[in-house]
Amino acid sequence: MPEIRYLREADLADCMRLKEAAGWNQTPADWRALLAAAPEGCFGVEAVGRVVASATAVAHGGIGWIGMVLTDPAYRGKGLATALLEHSLRYLDDRVETVKLDATAQGEPLYRKLGFVDEAPIERWAGEVTQGKYVGGSYAGMLRHSPFVPVDALAECDGAWAAGRAGSGAWYFGPCYGTSDADVERVARAVLAGRGRAIWDLFPFHPAAAIAARLGFSTSRRLLRMVRGKAVPTTPDVYAIGGFEWG
Ligand SMILES: CC(C)(COP(=O)(O)OP(=O)(O)OC[C@H]1O[C@@H](n2cnc3c(N)ncnc32)[C@H](O)[C@@H]1OP(=O)(O)O)[C@@H](O)C(=O)NCCC(=O)NCCS
């Protein structure tokens, strides 16, 4: 069994190396936010003095989220991700009845083996918005937002709330909650305008997809949201998730 330990601030360079090997978009600020949200839920395996595999487990709003499941290409196929997942599940099972994650095709067989089942397809859309206006108002549903998810920009009106943050390759749009498609489009434009290439993770059978398409976005990756334990469907007010590592 590999020895599993907590990830700490001093591991950030190794963590960034792991996510770069997978071509992901997180920044050091994203890793720091995970460490702050779950100081005892971010796990790593070390070899030759550096972290070669990671997994994060954050409990929020009664749901546990697994993310950042990464193994250095040179250390794959040795059971490291399986061991980290089992460890993360022991941590979350003490805290919540439902654990979710967004699985890549590479990760899916591992999760299935550990009891996860399909919940819904989830897609990453990419695009660019050049123009957007300031919006005003106040959306009560934003209180659902986890205070740990990094926010570099936000927009709000009476029927929607949206945030965004810098990424290593593209601006990240999300989370976004709303009750009105027109208001979601307004806050999306406000958060996205002038940010260059941006990404937006959404559920394809949700009105969010039509809004993203209207803004010129298109699908760039397909993943699978999986769940283990008590089923808790995603509520229809979620127009953009907060990131595959946050749900
Ligand atoms: C997915 C990933 C984390 C697996 O890491 P790992 O440490 O190699 O995983 P494990 O050794 O514990 O193997 C878990 C399962 O992955 C699959 N797998 C692992 N290595 C494999 C290989 N070389 N070829 C085919 N399948 C492989 C198998 O299904 C394996 O199950 P098994 O042990 O019953 O055969 C790793 O491939 C990775 O970092 N991929 C890029 C990032 C990513 O997609 N992460 C998942 C995010 S949801």
The ligand as a Tripos MOL2 file, in Angstrom:
@<TRIPOS>MOLECULE
LIG
   48    50     1     0     0
SMALL
NO_CHARGES

@<TRIPOS>ATOM
      1 C1         -6.9530    8.2730  -14.1590 C.3       1 LIG1
      2 C2         -5.6270    8.2310  -13.4120 C.3       1 LIG1
      3 C3         -5.7000    9.1680  -12.2190 C.3       1 LIG1
      4 C4         -5.4190    6.7950  -12.9360 C.3       1 LIG1
      5 O1         -4.2600    6.7990  -12.1170 O.3       1 LIG1
      6 P1         -3.4510    5.4570  -11.7130 P.3       1 LIG1
      7 O2         -2.6800    5.7730  -10.4870 O.co2     1 LIG1
      8 O3         -2.7310    4.9560  -12.8940 O.co2     1 LIG1
      9 O4         -4.6740    4.4810  -11.3940 O.3       1 LIG1
     10 P2         -4.6010    3.0250  -10.7710 P.3       1 LIG1
     11 O5         -3.2420    2.4550  -10.9810 O.co2     1 LIG1
     12 O6         -5.1350    3.0680   -9.3810 O.co2     1 LIG1
     13 O7         -5.6180    2.2550  -11.7170 O.3       1 LIG1
     14 C5         -7.0110    2.5090  -11.6590 C.3       1 LIG1
     15 C6         -7.6870    1.9810  -12.9010 C.3       1 LIG1
     16 O8         -7.2890    2.7960  -13.9980 O.3       1 LIG1
     17 C7         -7.1650    1.9920  -15.1580 C.3       1 LIG1
     18 N1         -5.7600    2.0060  -15.5920 N.ar      1 LIG1
     19 C8         -4.6880    2.3590  -14.8680 C.ar      1 LIG1
     20 N2         -3.5740    2.2750  -15.5940 N.ar      1 LIG1
     21 C9         -3.9340    1.8590  -16.7990 C.ar      1 LIG1
     22 C10        -3.2230    1.5760  -17.9910 C.ar      1 LIG1
     23 N3         -1.9000    1.7100  -18.0900 N.pl3     1 LIG1
     24 N4         -3.9330    1.1720  -19.0640 N.ar      1 LIG1
     25 C11        -5.2770    1.0250  -18.9770 C.ar      1 LIG1
     26 N5         -5.9960    1.2800  -17.8780 N.ar      1 LIG1
     27 C12        -5.3320    1.6880  -16.8070 C.ar      1 LIG1
     28 C13        -7.6210    0.6240  -14.7820 C.3       1 LIG1
     29 O9         -9.0340    0.5540  -14.9940 O.3       1 LIG1
     30 C14        -7.3150    0.5580  -13.3170 C.3       1 LIG1
     31 O10        -8.1280   -0.3790  -12.7010 O.3       1 LIG1
     32 P3         -7.4930   -1.8570  -12.3460 P.3       1 LIG1
     33 O11        -6.4490   -1.5870  -11.2720 O.co2     1 LIG1
     34 O12        -8.6770   -2.6180  -11.8410 O.co2     1 LIG1
     35 O13        -6.9080   -2.3790  -13.6050 O.co2     1 LIG1
     36 C15        -4.4330    8.6370  -14.3340 C.3       1 LIG1
     37 O14        -4.5060    7.9050  -15.5120 O.3       1 LIG1
     38 C16        -4.3910   10.1160  -14.6690 C.2       1 LIG1
     39 O15        -3.8100   10.9360  -13.9520 O.2       1 LIG1
     40 N6         -5.0340   10.4880  -15.7980 N.am      1 LIG1
     41 C17        -5.0950   11.8960  -16.2340 C.3       1 LIG1
     42 C18        -6.0090   12.7080  -15.3510 C.3       1 LIG1
     43 C19        -7.4160   12.1390  -15.2400 C.2       1 LIG1
     44 O16        -8.1100   11.9080  -16.2290 O.2       1 LIG1
     45 N7         -7.8510   11.9270  -13.9780 N.am      1 LIG1
     46 C20        -9.1640   11.4500  -13.6500 C.3       1 LIG1
     47 C21       -10.0070   12.6160  -13.4080 C.3       1 LIG1
     48 S1        -11.6970   12.2200  -13.1830 S.3       1 LIG1
@<TRIPOS>BOND
     1     1     2 1
     2     2     3 1
     3     2     4 1
     4     2    36 1
     5     4     5 1
     6     5     6 1
     7     6     7 2
     8     6     8 1
     9     6     9 1
    10     9    10 1
    11    10    11 2
    12    10    12 1
    13    10    13 1
    14    13    14 1
    15    14    15 1
    16    15    16 1
    17    15    30 1
    18    16    17 1
    19    17    18 1
    20    17    28 1
    21    18    19 ar
    22    18    27 ar
    23    19    20 ar
    24    20    21 ar
    25    21    22 ar
    26    21    27 ar
    27    22    23 1
    28    22    24 ar
    29    24    25 ar
    30    25    26 ar
    31    26    27 ar
    32    28    29 1
    33    28    30 1
    34    30    31 1
    35    31    32 1
    36    32    33 2
    37    32    34 1
    38    32    35 1
    39    36    37 1
    40    36    38 1
    41    38    39 2
    42    38    40 1
    43    40    41 1
    44    41    42 1
    45    42    43 1
    46    43    44 2
    47    43    45 1
    48    45    46 1
    49    46    47 1
    50    47    48 1
@<TRIPOS>SUBSTRUCTURE
     1 LIG1         1 GROUP 0 **** ****
